[in-house]
Amino acid sequence: MQKQTSRQPIFILLSLAHTASGLCWIVPLFLPLIREEHFQVDLADRNPRSVWERLGSKTLLEKARERVKKILNEYCPPPLDKDTQRDLEKAVREIYEREGVPYTPIPTEW
């Protein structure tokens, strides 16, 4: 019999659970795995239909679009460090000069 590792699929463990000897070791192996292997999608609605309708009857696609908009609106990228900012501005300045376009410095504060 192969040694069970924490990365082997849960169904292998469950298939062994039907034997009397398997029951004594299946529980200690299964419980830690359920936390890793079981994934619940936040967008899925597990409410009864009446509750779903009362909350606006939003489809999964509508919920996903709202989530994307929320994430994009709330995201604030971390500021660039001084060296990266200087290198970026130098590269942009070189491109502007090469193309013959007047250069305007990148604003450091928005």
Summary of the structure (lengths in Angstrom):
residues: 110
radius of gyration: 27.3
end to end distance: 63.6
largest distance: 81.0
contacts: 176
relative contact order: 0.06
helix: 58%
strand: 0%
